[in-house]
């Protein structure tokens, strides 16, 4: 087993050579109650990783080289109970709005709206007008708002970042793209798979040959550097949502080379090593038991050729995480060079659990237009998934359920599920006012807490109206008590948090959680794990959700299922189709 390595910062001081920014435009909306952040208000840097595993970072038990993120995490506070939605756009809607995804417009992913959900309130497929984005609120309160990376909250001009509060932005509007810009040619455009980029609201492109994480960091550094040179004294809200390590798995060759042979022992060996390191780091209970692997073939059953392909996929994935970390180091170095680092609060988290689907080509669901129409053969798009080509711009693969569950260990399952493997993510806070020293917080936290936290530290109040209409009040809580070590948590033992996506359901109350996985009802997982009944877990004692206590605790189960029903009704969750309803709960044991 690889030991826990020393965690040091090795950041480049490279500053992107981005043209000077245009004069700031006036905010497009106004608060109903005019406010202005105080002069000593902190800056905010929010970094979001795409499909990152809970154990990928060194500070969370991983073996991937992530010295910059590790140094930040160890200087601040790591969260072992930070939760999101099961997939990306619903999570981003909660991040931006501070309310449940079913109220903010992403009751399901726009790409997966179906007969039961299309046209329903809260299922618009974009960040709707029932909410004001945190960028809109901070900008109206005197912040400069900057973004570079993935948006996934609307494709039209009135729904993109430039229209929802970002003063300057370079954004990928969809949920994914080629990391080297190789999907912007005629073949991909004709197939309806070319990505849409926007630069301050104008059509743009990812420069072909530049790596996505490198370019997003370039643009954000450029925005920050230009505002510093222009003498802009406003505090900033900088949003850096990487598309790494989201599929297609691609990375610069020199970074991939660092991991050659690292994963030849397979995913069972990797998850055992990571879990042992998590226990040594105090991130999970010493007696934590990992959930058994689902949907993955045993490594020993694979042929030599299959193992070579699988190892290569994980090598590329590790390189994507590594490269993201390098670019975080560049951004931190820029802030220090500008003299702004000491006044900045940094929050890092993944948008959901790791991707466990078997992916070998683009999915029709990401087409612009007709998602059910057939796609051209992979060869027509220039895709080559041969072993030697995996990781290059012309490859197109994911890494499958085995590696994904190694990366979510000890949790159950992966992205798209309401189990812990889908919604518990790697997260930490660092910077100004964060009491650190390697501290670990085990509280039940949620992405809905981010917006109220930022307003709290900015000295602003959420208004009752924005842009002339009422907006929903934030549902989360400020994280300040946890960040400053004044309290262990921010929720009472009675408070509930509900989760639903693709008709998969869950509700958390204190240490207890109920989960319902119906038979597959969507095109996302093309199969998947189903139990057909409500299950009950104590996730404090059993983070792997390995011991179903439904039969042993029938009253608690009934109470939590009732609480879920109240949540679903209050948030406008579309009911589960009748043919996928639950089987009876197991009888209580004598």
N, C-alpha and C positions, 0 to 999 in steps of 0.2 A: 504493500500500500504506500502510495506517495504521501509523505508527511505534510503537515500544514507548513506552507512556505512563509518566509518573511514577506510582509506586505509593505511595499515601498512605492513611492510615487516616482514615475519616470516620465515626466510630461515634456513635450516639445513646446517651445515658446513661439512656434510658427503662427503668425497672424495672417489670415486670408487677405489677399489683395482684392477686395471687393470695392467697386466704385462707391463714391460718397453717396450717402442716402439723400433722397429728396427731402425737402422741408416737410415736417410732420403734417398730415392732414388733420383737420378738425374731427373729433369723434363724431360718428354718424348718429349716435343716440345720446340721450341725456337722462340722468337720474331724476326721479320724481322729487328726491330730496337732495339737492346739490351738496356734495361733500368733496373734501380734498385731503389726501393723505398728508400726515405731518412731515416736516422737513427731514426728520430722522428715520423715516419709514425704510424698512429693509428692501433690498432687491430679492427677487425670487428666480431661481433656476429650477425648472421642472424637467426631469429627464425620464423618458419612457422608453423601455426596451420592448421589442415586438416578439411575443411568443417565447420569452426567456424562461428557462427552467428555474424552479425554486432553489436548486442546489448548484447552479452554474458558477456563480461568483466564488472566488476563494474565501471571502468572508462568510459565505453560506455553505462551505464544505466542498466546493468544487476544485478541480485541478487545472482549470483553464487559467492562463495568465491574465489576470485582471487587477494589476497593482494600483491603478488609479481609483477605480471604484472601491476596491478594498480599503485603501487609505481613507477615503471619505467615510465609508461605512464604519470603520473602526474609530474614527475621530468623532463620530456622532452616536446615533442610536439605531440599532437594527430592529426591525419588526418581524416577529415570527407569526403574527396573526393578521397580516394586512390582506384584505380581500378585494376582488374586482368582480366584474361580470365574467361569464365563461368565454367570451370572445371579444375581439378588439373594438368594434364600433360601439356596442353598448357600453363598454367600459369608458370610452372616450366621451360619450354623452354624459355619463355621471361625473366624470372629472370636470368637464366644462360647466355643468349645470348645478352640481351639488344635490341633485334629486335622482330618483329612480329612473332607470333607462326607459321604463314603460311610460313615464310621463314626459321625458325629454325628447321622445321621437324615435328611439331605437329599441322598441319592444322586441324587435328581432332585427337581424342584419338586413339592410336594404336588398342585398343580393338574394336573400332567401325569403322574401315576402311571398306568401302563398294565399290560396283562397280563403283560409280562415283568418288571416291577419291583414291582408291588403285592404287599405281604406279605413282601418280602425283607428280611433284616436290613440295617439302614442306610438303608432306604428307607421309614421310618415316616411321613415327611412333617412331622415336628416335631423339635425338639431333644430327643434321647432321653436315657435315663438311663444310658447308657454314659459320659456326660461330666458334668462339673460346669461350669456357666457361669462365666465370669470374674467376673460380678457376684456369684455365690454365693461364690466363693473370696475375693473382696475384702471382701465384707460380713462373712463369718466371721472375716476377719483384722482387722476394726475400721474398715472404711470405711463411709461412708454412700453408698448407691448410688441414682442418680437417672436417669430416662430420660424423654424426650419425643420421640415420633416413631413411625416404622414398625418393627414387630416381625417379622412374617412367619415366625415359628418355631413356630407352634402356635395353634390357635383355642379350645381348651378351657381351663377354669379352671386345671387342673393343669399347663398348658403355656404360659400367658401370662407376661408379665414379672413380675407380682406373685408368681408361684410359682417363678420361676427366679432369684431373688436381688435383685430391685429393690425397695428399700424404698419408693420413691415413683415412680410412673410414670403417664404419660398416653400410651396406645399405640394405634395402628392395628394391628389384628391381621393383616389381610390384606396383600396386596402392593401395592394401589393404592386410591385413592378420588378423588372429586371434590375439587379443592383449595379449593373454597368451600363444601363441605358440602351441595351441591345433589343428592346421590344418596342422601339419607336419608329420602325421602318414600315414600308408599304404592306408587307405580309401580315404583320401584327395589327396594323390599322384596319386592313380589309377584314380580318377575322373578328374585329370588334374588341381586341384585347390590348390595344395600345393605351398606356397610362395618360392621365391628364395632370400636368403640372401647372401651377400658377405662381407668378412672381409679382407680388403686390397686386393681385387681381388680374394680371395679364397672362395670356397663354405663354408657356415656357417649356423647357425640356431639361432633362438631366443630361449634362454633357456626356456624350458617348465615350466610354472608356474610363470615366471617373467613377470611383466607387461611392455608393450612396452615402455611407456613413461619413466618408471623408468630405463629400460635398456639402452635406447638411451642416457639419461642423464648420466648414469654411464659411458658409453663408451666415450662420449665427455669430461667429467670431467677427465677421465683417460688419454686421449690424452693430454689434457692441463697440467695436473699434471706431466706427464712423461716428456713433453718438458721443463717444468720449472726445474725439477730436473736434466735434462741433460744439463742445461745451454744454451739452444737454445735461442738466443737473437733476432731471427727474429720476426717480427710482425706476427700475425696469422689472418687467415680468417676461422672462425668456423661457420659451417652451421648445424643447428639443426632443421630439418623438421620432426616434430612429425607426427604420424599417428592418434593421438587423435584430435578431437572427431569423426573421421570417423567411420562409421558402419563397422563391427557389434558392436552394443553398448555393451560394456563390461568394467567393472571397479572393483577394489578391493572392497570387501564387506564393509569394514569399512568406505570407502569414500562414497559409495552409501547410507549408513545408515544416513549420515548427512542430506540428503534431503528427508527423509521419510515424506510424506504428504505435501511437499512444493508446489506441483503443482496440488493439488486436485481441485482447482477452474477452471482449464482448460486453453486452449491456448488463448482464447479471453481475459480473465482476465489478463494473463501474458503480452500480447502485449500492453494492455492499460497501465499497470503499468510501463513497460519499456519505452514506449513513453513519459509518464509523467516525468520520471527521465531524459531522454535525453533532454527534453525541459528545465528542471531545471538546467542541467549541461551546457546548451548552445550549444549542439551538433547539434540541428536541430532548424529551425525557430519556434518561439512560436506558430505560427498558422499552423504548419505542419499537414497535414491530411494523415493518413496511407492509403495505398491501401487496398481495400477490400480483404478478404480471397478468395483464389482460390482453388478448388479441395478438400477442407476440409469440413467435416460434422460439423455442429454446435455442440458445446460441449453439449448443452442441449438435443440434439437428441440422444446422446449415451446412451446405457444401463449402469447400474451400473457396470457390469462386464467389459464392453468396457472402461469405464472411469478408472477403476483400472489398466487395462493393459496400457492405454495411459499415465497415471500418472507415472507408474513405468518406462516407457521408458524415460520420461524426467528426472526422478530422476537419472537414470544411465547416461544419457547424461551430466547432470550437474556434476556428479562425475568425468566424463572423463575430463571435462574442469578444474575442481578443481585439479585433479591429475597432469595435465599438468602444471598448475601454481605452484604446489609444486615443481616440478622438475626444472622449470625455477629458482625458489628460490635457489635450490641446486647449479645450475650452476653459478648463480651470487655470491653466498657465496664462491664458489671455486675460482672464479676470484679475489675476494677481498682477500682471504687467500694467493693467489699467488702474490699479489701486481700488478695485471694486469688490474683491473677493471677501474681505473681512466684514462687509455689510450685506452679504448675500446668504439667504437661506436656501439650501439645496435639498430637494426631495427627489429620490429615485425609486422607480418601481416598474415592474413588468405589467403589460396590459391584460394578461391572462396566463394560464398555464401553457406548457409546451405543446406544440402541434404533433398529434399522434396519427394523423391520417397517412396512408401510403399515397405518395404523390409522385407521379412520373411525367405529368404534362399539365398544361393549364386546364382549369375547370370551366365548363360552360357558364357556371353561375356568376363568373366575373366578367362575362361579356357585357358590352354596352348594347342595349337593345333587347334582343331575344335570348334570354339565358338558356332556354331549352333547345335552341338550334344547334345542330352538329358543328363541331370545330374541324378545321382542316387537320390532316395528319401531322404529327409532330415534326416529321421531316420537312414539311412545307413551311414550317416556322423556323427551320434551321436548328432544331433541337437535337442534340447528340448526348445521350446519357451513358455512353460507354465509360468504362472504369477510368481510363486516363483523362477523360474530359470532364468528369464530375467536379464541380466547383468553378469551372470556367464560364464565361458569359453565355455560351451556347448550351449549357446544361440546364436541366429543369427538374430537380428532385426535392423531396422532403426526406426526413430521416426515419419516419415510421414510429410505431408504438413502442418498440423495445427501448430505443434510446430516449424517447420522450418520457417514459416512465422511470428510467434511470435518473433523468434530470428533474423529475418531480418527487423523487423519493423523500420521505416515506409515504407520500400521499397516494390516494386512490385516483387513478385515471389522469386525464389530460385536458387540454383545451376543449371547449364546447360542452363540458359536463359541469354540473353544479356540485360535484364532489370536490374535496379539497385540492385534488390535482388540477382541477380546472380553474378554481377561483382563489386559492391561496398563492400569493406571489412573493417573490423576492422584493424587499423594500427597505429603505432606510432614509433617515434625515440627517443632515450635517449643516455646519455653518453657524451664522450669527444666532446666538441665543439658544443653541441646542446643547444641552448638557450631555457630554459624550463620555470619552474614556473607555470605549469598547462596550458600552452599555447595551443590553438586550431587553426589549419590551415585548412581553407576551400578550398584551391586550388584544381584544377583538376590535380591529380597526378596518376601515372601509374606504374605498376611493371616493365615496360621497362626502368624506370628511375633508377632502383637500380644499374645495372652494371656501367653506367657512373658515378653514385655517388661514388661508391667504388673506381674506378680508380682515380677520382678527389681527394678524400681524401688521397689516397695512393701516390699521386704525380706521377702517371703514365699516359701515353697516350695510347689510343688504336692504335695498329699498323694496317697497311693496309694489312699485310700478317701474317700468323701464320702457323707453321709447313710446310712451303714451298708453301703455296697456299693463294690466296686472301680470305679475310673474309669480311662479310658485316659490314658496319659501324653501330655503335650504333644509335638507333633512339630516345631514350629518352634523358632527360636532367639531369644534376646533381641536386640533391635536396639541395645542400649546401645553396643557397639563402634562402630557406624556413627553413632549420634546424637552421640557424644562425639568423633568423628573419630580414634579410636584405631586403627581398621582400615577398610579400603576395603569389606570385605564380611563376611558371617557364615557363608558356605558354602564348603566345599572344592570344588575343581574336579571331584571325583568324585561329590559328592552329587547325588541326583536328586529332582525334584519332579514328581509326576504330576497330570494334570487330566483329568476326564471329565464330560461332561454331554450328554444326549440322544444317547448313543453316539458323540459326537465326542470324539476323544482327543488327548492331547498329553503329552509328557514333556520336561523341561528338565534338562540336565546341563552345568554351566559355561556356555559361550557357545553351546552347541548345543541344538537343539530339533527334535523330530519331531512331526508333526501328521498326523492321519488324519480326513478328513471323509467320512463315508459318505453314501449317498443319503438324502434326508430321511426320518426315521423317527419324527417327532413332530408334534404339532399346533402347536408354538410358532412355527415359521418359515413353515409353509404353503408349502413350496418350499425355496428356499435354495441355497447353493453346495455342490457335492459334487465331490470329486476321486476317491474310490474307491480310494485307495492312500496309503501312507505317504510323506510328504515330509520333507525334511531341510533345515534352515536354520541358518546362523550368525547369530543375532539381534544379536550385538554389532556385527558389520560390516554387517548387513542387517536393521535393525529393521522394515522394511516386508515382510519375508518374500517378497521378489520373486525370489530365485534359489534354486530347488530343487536341492540338491546330492546328491540321493539316488543318481543315476547315477554321479556322480564319486566318492562316498565310500560304497561298498556295505558295507564292514565296519562303519564307524561307524553307518550306518543300521541294520544288523542288530543291533548291540550295544544301541542305544538302544531299538529295538522290543522286544528281549528284556527290557530293564530296565522298559519299560512293562508288559509282561505280568506281571512279578514284582510291580510296584506294584498292578496290577489284582487279582491274586490275593490279595495281602496285605490290601487294603482292602475286598474283597468287592464289587468292581464287577460288576454284571450284564453278562454277555457280549453282544456285538453280535449281533442276529438273523442267522441264517445267510444270509438273502437279501440282507443288506446288507454281506456280508464284503468284504474288500479284494481288489482286482485285484492281479496280480503286480507287484512293484516293477519299475521300468524297468531295463533291462540297463545294465551299466557301459559307459561310452564307451570306445572303443579307445584 
